[in-house]
């Protein structure tokens, strides 16, 4: 039995509505509504990553202030920037 174009369109809309929940991405506002556990886990992971990055920056700043000297300050700054770039690649 062949469907008419109108019937086929209705069927397609039904299928789209049926699977619309599966197409929701984490950046969508509805993600929190349909997937609350995953949303909470993502939020916790993001917070931990931010805290870790902040602590790392504070440690690098402390290290730079502790071992900074007049002649070598530029080299030290460049070395720290290079180290950050290498950490970012991994």
C-alpha positions as CSV (number, residue, x, y, z in Angstrom):
1,X,0.0,0.0,0.0
2,X,1.5,3.3,-1.1
3,X,1.0,6.3,1.1
4,X,-0.1,9.6,-0.3
5,X,2.2,12.6,0.1
6,X,0.0,14.0,2.8
7,X,0.0,10.7,4.7
8,X,3.8,10.3,4.3
9,X,4.3,13.8,5.6
10,X,2.2,13.1,8.7
11,X,4.1,9.8,9.3
12,X,7.4,11.7,9.0
13,X,6.3,14.4,11.5
14,X,5.2,11.6,13.9
15,X,8.6,9.9,13.6
16,X,10.4,13.3,14.1
17,X,8.5,14.0,17.2
18,X,9.0,10.5,18.5
19,X,12.8,10.7,18.2
20,X,13.3,14.4,18.9
21,X,14.4,13.7,22.5
22,X,17.3,11.6,21.2
23,X,18.6,14.5,19.1
24,X,19.0,17.0,22.0
25,X,22.5,18.1,22.5
26,X,24.1,19.2,25.9
27,X,24.0,22.9,24.8
28,X,20.3,22.7,24.4
29,X,18.1,24.0,27.3
30,X,15.9,20.9,27.2
31,X,18.9,18.7,27.9
32,X,18.6,19.5,31.7
33,X,14.9,18.5,31.5
34,X,15.3,15.2,29.8
35,X,18.7,14.1,31.2
36,X,19.1,15.5,34.7
37,X,21.7,13.0,35.9
38,X,24.0,13.5,33.0
39,X,23.6,17.3,33.3
40,X,24.7,17.2,36.9
41,X,27.7,15.0,36.1
42,X,28.7,17.4,33.4
43,X,28.4,20.4,35.7
44,X,30.5,18.7,38.4
45,X,33.2,17.7,35.9
46,X,33.3,21.3,34.6
47,X,33.5,22.7,38.1
48,X,36.3,20.4,38.9
49,X,38.2,21.3,35.8
50,X,37.8,25.0,36.5
51,X,39.1,24.5,40.1
52,X,42.0,22.5,38.8
53,X,42.9,25.1,36.2
54,X,42.7,27.9,38.8
55,X,44.9,26.0,41.2
56,X,47.4,25.3,38.5
57,X,47.6,29.0,37.5
58,X,48.0,30.0,41.1
59,X,50.8,27.5,41.6
60,X,52.6,28.8,38.4
61,X,52.2,32.4,39.6
62,X,53.7,31.5,43.0
63,X,56.5,29.6,41.4
64,X,57.3,32.6,39.1
65,X,57.2,35.1,41.9
66,X,59.4,32.9,44.1
67,X,62.2,32.3,41.5
68,X,61.9,35.5,39.5
69,X,65.1,37.5,39.0
70,X,65.7,40.6,37.0
71,X,67.7,39.2,34.1
72,X,65.9,35.8,33.8
73,X,62.3,37.0,34.3
74,X,61.6,37.1,30.5
75,X,63.1,33.6,30.0
76,X,61.1,32.3,33.0
77,X,57.8,33.8,31.6
78,X,58.5,32.3,28.2
79,X,59.3,28.9,29.7
80,X,56.0,29.0,31.6
81,X,54.0,29.9,28.5
82,X,55.7,27.1,26.6
83,X,54.8,24.7,29.4
84,X,51.2,25.9,29.3
85,X,51.0,25.3,25.6
86,X,52.4,21.8,25.9
87,X,49.9,21.1,28.7
88,X,47.1,22.3,26.5
89,X,48.0,20.0,23.7
90,X,47.9,16.9,25.9
